Amino acid sequence: MIVKEYWRSPSGEAMKSLQWAHIEAGSRSAVVDWLERQERRLEKGE
């Protein structure tokens, strides 16, 4: 599940950065592999 938040001022200007997550260590492929494993676990009902 991915949740997106949009914070806007009354005038409609963005109040928050659009980048809400970033990798601090490791590789992008390792993160994608982990996400795919978690998805499979959720599909199995674990």
SULFEN-V210022 format. One record per helix or strand of 2 or more residues. SS is the DSSP state (H for helix, E for strand). FROM is the first residue (numbers start at 0). TO is the last residue. If there is no record, write none. Layout:
ss:SS from:FROM to:TO
ss:SS from:FROM to:TO
This chain:
ss:H from:27 to:43
